[in-house]
Amino acid sequence: MVNSNMSSCIIKSWVNDMKRKYVKARHRIIETLVYPFIRLMIAFKYKYRFDRLKVTRKNPHIVVYNHLSGDDQFLVGFSIRGPIYYVATEDITSMGFLSKLLNYLVYIIPFKKSTNDVNAVRICLKVIKEGGTIIIAPEGNRSYDGTTCYIKPSIVKMIKKMKVPVVIYNLSGLYGALPRWADKSRRGECEGRIKRILTYDEYKDLSNEEFYEIIANGLSHDETKIEGSYKSKHLAEYVERVLYVCPKCGITKFKSKKDILRCTTCGLEAKYQEDMRFKNNYPFETIRDWYRYQEAFVNSLDLEKYDGKVIFDDDVTLLKVIPYKKKHKVYDKCLINCYNNKVEFIDKETSEAKSYDYKDITAMSCLGKNKFNFYIDNDIYQIKGDERFNALRYVNIYYHYRNVNNLCDVEDTYGNRKFLGL
């Protein structure tokens, strides 16, 4: 009876969505009014150059881009003139009144991160049918190290369903200007370029594998190959949001200040410079190199040695996400313990504990700078830490567990690295 009622609600929701009109005149009016101010902000923040492309409601496109910074959607939007609609995580569309206001002004197509969201694909098809151009980052994640993250092969099936031209758009310099782990932007050269446009006739007969290779190669990017300078007084601040393995002492915590990153366990110090490299290449040349070392360290970690032991812990807030509506706090202040097979939460006020086994968690993903989500059946939980919280390490351990237990067969197409959540 419960399943029958649930199915009925889902069908009713789908029918209502199909009747709904997504592309509206007010979106273009608001875009026309607001974008000049955003351009001024971006011009002040970055030295940004970009290509231009005009689209119309009679000829909508789907634009795919590589994801380097929190401002990418605006930067890509500068290039595309016409009715445009962005695909974004349910985190943005689950902020209560603010999300409702945002949806009224521009409408954001929501999707559940690290999942195959059929509803998001269905809405995209409807937007295309109504003449809207869709902008999406197939990685679904901002890069932590300046290189392109894993791209799900399902993106090519989605694009083929749209039956419209696909624009492959490449951003460059944004990792230097505003890396995911940083709070403050840096002045330096950035650009957005239209790398390729494929018509439907050009890709419709390609195999999924051939089409995926075109998309993946078109979005492939490595910021460490850029010879640029990105100036700031806070160059290394909050690198500890991405790095948690010390080459001297293993899993640890770092603390950053200005251009110095220091291991709180052994005292190792590294100086991060304006050219996105560590001084004297110590202990690595770039964050990418350190990040790859960290990945290899996690992939070789013997989880059995941590049986019953806490690998690491943090003070966090645990929330439950009501998709496309709001979030409510489960524990305002709690301790999160990372084990080799589960995550545990202990409320600091009541000492109540909740634990979630990795085998029951269907997906886990990093959001923003210091948050991560995990999914169990139809429930979404979000963990948010303080300004120095490293969400990545929880995601990495979870996927390492899945790899070890043959629950995850995804591999990064760039270098065949084992998939650790990005």
C-alpha positions in Angstrom: 0.0 0.0 0.0 2.9 2.4 0.9 4.7 1.6 -2.4 1.4 2.1 -4.3 0.9 5.5 -2.7 4.6 6.5 -3.3 4.3 5.5 -7.0 1.1 7.5 -7.3 2.8 10.6 -5.9 5.8 10.2 -8.2 3.5 9.8 -11.3 1.5 12.8 -10.2 4.7 14.8 -9.8 5.9 13.8 -13.2 2.6 14.8 -14.9 2.7 18.2 -13.1 6.3 18.7 -14.3 5.3 17.9 -17.9 2.6 20.5 -17.8 4.9 23.1 -16.3 6.6 25.7 -18.5 10.2 26.2 -17.7 11.5 28.8 -20.2 9.9 32.1 -19.4 10.3 35.7 -20.7 11.2 37.0 -17.2 14.3 34.9 -17.1 15.8 36.8 -20.1 14.7 40.1 -18.7 16.4 39.5 -15.4 19.5 38.1 -17.1 19.7 41.3 -19.3 19.4 43.5 -16.2 21.7 41.6 -13.9 24.5 40.4 -16.1 26.1 43.8 -16.6 26.6 44.0 -12.8 28.0 40.5 -12.7 30.4 41.4 -15.5 31.7 44.3 -13.5 32.3 42.1 -10.5 34.1 39.5 -12.6 36.2 42.2 -14.4 37.3 43.4 -10.9 38.0 39.9 -9.7 39.7 38.3 -12.7 41.5 39.2 -15.9 39.0 37.2 -18.0 38.8 36.9 -21.8 36.1 34.8 -23.5 34.5 33.8 -26.9 30.9 34.5 -27.8 28.1 32.5 -29.3 24.5 33.5 -29.9 21.7 31.0 -29.5 18.0 31.3 -30.1 14.9 29.5 -28.9 14.6 28.1 -32.4 18.1 26.7 -32.2 18.9 25.7 -28.6 22.3 24.1 -27.7 23.7 22.1 -24.8 27.0 23.5 -23.5 29.5 21.3 -21.6 32.4 22.8 -19.7 35.3 21.8 -17.4 34.7 22.8 -13.8 37.5 24.8 -12.1 35.9 27.4 -9.8 32.7 28.5 -8.1 32.2 31.2 -10.7 32.4 29.0 -13.7 28.7 29.2 -14.5 28.7 33.0 -14.8 31.9 32.9 -16.9 30.5 30.4 -19.4 27.2 32.4 -19.4 29.1 35.5 -20.6 29.9 33.6 -23.8 26.4 32.3 -24.5 23.9 34.9 -25.5 20.3 33.7 -25.5 17.9 31.9 -23.1 20.3 29.8 -20.9 19.6 27.4 -18.0 22.1 25.9 -15.6 22.2 22.4 -14.2 23.2 22.5 -10.5 23.3 20.2 -7.5 20.3 19.8 -5.1 22.3 21.7 -2.5 21.6 24.9 -4.3 17.9 24.1 -4.8 17.4 23.0 -1.2 17.9 26.3 0.6 14.3 27.1 1.3 13.1 30.6 0.4 16.4 31.6 -1.2 16.1 28.6 -3.6 12.5 29.5 -4.4 13.5 33.1 -5.2 16.4 31.9 -7.4 14.2 29.6 -9.3 11.6 32.3 -9.9 14.3 34.7 -11.2 16.4 32.3 -13.4 15.3 28.7 -12.8 18.0 26.2 -11.9 17.7 22.6 -13.2 18.4 20.5 -10.1 20.2 17.1 -10.0 21.3 14.8 -7.3 25.0 14.7 -7.2 26.9 11.4 -7.8 23.7 9.7 -8.9 21.9 9.0 -12.2 19.1 11.6 -11.8 16.4 10.6 -14.3 14.3 13.6 -13.3 17.0 16.0 -14.1 17.3 14.5 -17.6 13.6 14.8 -18.1 13.6 18.5 -17.2 16.5 19.1 -19.5 14.5 17.6 -22.4 11.6 19.8 -21.6 13.8 23.0 -21.4 15.3 22.1 -24.8 11.9 21.6 -26.3 10.8 25.0 -25.0 13.9 26.6 -26.7 16.2 26.9 -23.7 20.0 26.3 -24.0 21.4 24.1 -21.2 24.8 24.7 -19.5 26.2 21.7 -17.6 29.6 20.6 -16.1 29.8 16.9 -16.8 32.4 16.3 -14.1 29.8 17.2 -11.5 32.6 18.4 -9.3 35.0 21.3 -9.2 38.6 20.2 -9.5 40.7 20.1 -6.3 44.1 19.8 -8.1 43.6 21.8 -11.3 43.0 18.8 -13.6 39.7 17.5 -15.0 37.8 15.1 -12.8 36.1 11.9 -13.7 33.3 12.3 -16.3 30.4 9.8 -16.2 29.9 8.0 -19.6 26.1 8.6 -19.1 26.6 12.2 -20.2 26.7 11.1 -23.9 23.4 9.3 -23.6 21.9 12.5 -22.1 23.3 14.7 -24.9 22.0 12.3 -27.6 18.5 12.5 -26.2 18.6 16.3 -26.6 19.2 16.1 -30.4 20.7 19.6 -30.5 24.2 21.0 -31.2 26.7 20.5 -28.4 29.3 23.1 -27.5 32.5 21.9 -25.8 33.7 24.9 -23.7 37.1 25.1 -22.1 38.0 27.2 -19.1 41.6 28.0 -18.3 43.4 29.9 -15.4 40.5 29.6 -13.0 42.3 27.2 -10.7 45.0 29.7 -10.3 42.6 32.5 -9.8 40.1 30.8 -7.4 41.0 27.2 -6.5 38.2 25.1 -4.9 40.0 25.0 -1.6 40.5 28.8 -1.3 38.3 31.6 0.0 40.0 34.5 -1.6 40.5 35.1 -5.3 43.8 35.9 -6.9 44.6 38.3 -9.9 45.8 36.5 -13.0 45.0 35.7 -16.6 41.9 33.5 -17.2 39.9 32.7 -20.4 36.9 30.8 -21.7 37.1 29.3 -25.2 34.7 27.5 -27.4 36.8 24.5 -28.3 34.3 22.8 -30.6 30.7 22.7 -31.8 29.1 19.5 -33.0 25.8 19.4 -34.7 23.4 16.5 -34.0 24.1 15.1 -37.5 27.8 15.0 -36.6 27.4 12.9 -33.5 24.1 11.0 -33.8 25.7 8.0 -35.5 28.8 7.9 -33.3 29.1 5.0 -30.8 28.7 6.1 -27.2 32.4 5.2 -26.7 33.5 7.4 -29.6 31.3 10.3 -28.5 32.5 10.0 -24.9 36.1 10.2 -26.1 35.4 13.5 -28.0 33.7 15.0 -24.9 36.3 13.8 -22.4 39.2 14.9 -24.6 37.6 18.2 -25.3 37.2 18.9 -21.6 40.5 17.5 -20.5 42.6 20.2 -18.9 45.7 20.6 -16.7 46.2 23.9 -15.0 49.8 23.0 -13.9 50.8 23.4 -17.6 49.9 27.1 -17.5 52.7 29.6 -17.1 51.0 32.3 -15.2 51.2 34.3 -12.0 48.3 34.6 -9.6 48.9 37.2 -6.9 47.5 37.1 -3.3 48.5 37.6 0.3 46.7 34.4 1.1 48.1 31.9 -1.4 48.1 28.7 0.7 45.2 29.5 3.0 42.8 26.5 3.3 44.8 24.0 1.2 44.1 21.7 4.2 40.6 21.3 2.6 42.2 19.1 0.0 45.4 17.8 1.5 45.4 15.4 4.5 48.3 13.0 3.8 51.8 14.1 4.8 54.8 12.5 3.0 56.6 12.2 6.3 53.9 11.0 8.7 50.9 9.8 6.7 47.2 10.8 7.6 47.3 14.1 9.5 45.9 17.6 9.7 47.5 20.6 8.1 47.1 24.3 9.0 47.7 27.1 6.6 48.5 30.8 7.0 49.3 33.2 4.2 51.6 31.2 1.8 52.7 28.5 4.3 51.1 25.1 4.8 52.2 23.2 8.0 51.7 19.6 9.1 50.3 19.7 12.7 51.8 16.3 13.5 55.5 16.5 12.3 55.9 20.2 11.5 56.7 19.8 7.8 56.3 23.2 6.1 55.7 24.0 2.4 55.6 27.4 0.8 53.0 27.9 -2.0 53.9 30.5 -4.7 52.2 32.7 -7.2 53.1 30.3 -10.1 51.0 27.6 -8.4 54.1 25.7 -7.4 55.8 24.9 -4.1 59.1 26.7 -3.4 62.0 24.5 -4.4 59.5 21.8 -5.4 59.3 20.9 -1.7 57.8 18.4 -0.8 56.1 18.3 -4.3 56.2 20.6 -7.3 52.5 21.2 -7.5 49.3 20.5 -5.6 48.4 18.1 -8.4 51.6 16.0 -7.6 50.7 16.0 -3.9 47.1 15.1 -4.6 48.2 12.2 -6.8 50.6 11.0 -4.0 47.6 11.3 -1.6 45.4 9.2 -3.9 48.1 6.5 -4.2 48.5 6.5 -0.4 44.7 6.0 0.2 44.5 3.3 -2.5 47.3 1.3 -0.8 45.8 1.8 2.7 45.2 -1.5 4.5 41.7 -1.0 6.0 41.8 -4.2 8.0 44.5 -2.6 10.2 41.9 0.0 11.3 39.2 -2.6 12.2 37.3 -1.1 15.1 39.6 2.0 15.2 38.8 5.6 14.3 40.9 6.6 11.3 40.2 10.3 11.8 37.4 12.6 13.3 36.1 16.1 13.2 33.5 18.4 14.8 30.6 18.9 12.3 27.0 19.6 11.8 24.7 16.8 10.5 21.8 17.8 8.3 19.1 16.0 6.4 18.4 17.4 2.9 14.8 17.6 1.8 15.4 17.7 -2.0 14.4 21.0 -3.7 13.0 22.3 -0.5 15.2 22.8 2.6 17.6 21.2 5.1 17.0 20.5 8.7 19.6 19.8 11.4 19.8 16.3 12.8 22.7 17.2 15.1 23.8 20.8 15.5 27.1 20.0 17.1 28.4 16.5 16.8 31.6 14.4 16.4 32.0 12.5 13.2 34.2 9.4 13.4 35.5 7.8 10.2 36.0 4.0 10.5 37.1 1.5 7.9 33.5 0.4 7.2 31.2 3.2 8.4 30.8 6.8 9.6 29.5 7.5 13.1 27.9 10.6 14.5 27.8 11.4 18.2 25.7 14.3 19.4 27.7 16.5 21.8 24.7 17.5 23.8 22.9 14.2 24.3 25.7 11.7 23.5 23.2 10.0 21.1 25.0 8.1 18.3 24.0 7.2 14.8 26.2 5.2 12.4 25.9 4.4 8.7 27.6 1.5 7.1 29.4 2.1 3.8 27.7 -0.9 2.3 24.4 0.8 2.8 25.5 4.2 1.4 24.8 4.3 -2.3 27.0 7.4 -3.1 29.0 10.1 -1.4 30.2 13.4 -2.8 32.0 16.6 -1.9 30.1 19.9 -2.1 31.6 23.3 -2.1 34.6 23.8 0.1 33.8 22.1 3.3 30.8 19.9 2.9 29.9 16.4 1.7 26.7 14.5 1.1 25.9 10.8 1.4 22.9 9.0 0.0 21.0 6.0 1.6 17.9 4.9 -0.4 15.9 8.0 -0.8 17.5 9.9 2.1 20.2 12.6 1.6 22.5 13.6 4.5 24.8 16.5 4.5 27.9 17.1 6.7 29.3 20.5 7.2 32.5 21.3 9.1 34.4 24.5 10.1 36.4 26.6 7.7 39.4 24.1 7.8 37.2 21.0 7.5 38.5 18.4 4.9 35.4 16.7 3.4 37.4 15.0 0.7 39.1 12.5 3.0 35.7 11.0 4.1 34.7 10.6 0.5 38.1 9.0 -0.4 37.9 6.5 2.4 34.3 5.5 1.5 35.3 4.9 -2.2 38.4 3.0 -1.1 36.2 0.7 0.9 34.0 0.2 -2.1 37.0 -0.5 -4.4 38.5 -3.0 -1.9 35.2 -4.8 -1.6 34.5 -4.7 -5.4 31.5 -2.5 -5.0 32.8 0.2 -7.3 34.0 -0.5 -10.9 34.5 3.1 -11.9 37.9 4.2 -13.1 39.2 7.6 -13.9 39.8 7.8 -17.7 42.8 10.0 -17.2 45.5 7.7 -16.1 43.3 4.8 -15.0 43.5 5.9 -11.4 41.1 4.1 -9.1 37.9 6.2 -8.5 38.0 7.9 -5.1 34.9 10.1 -5.5 36.1 12.8 -8.0 
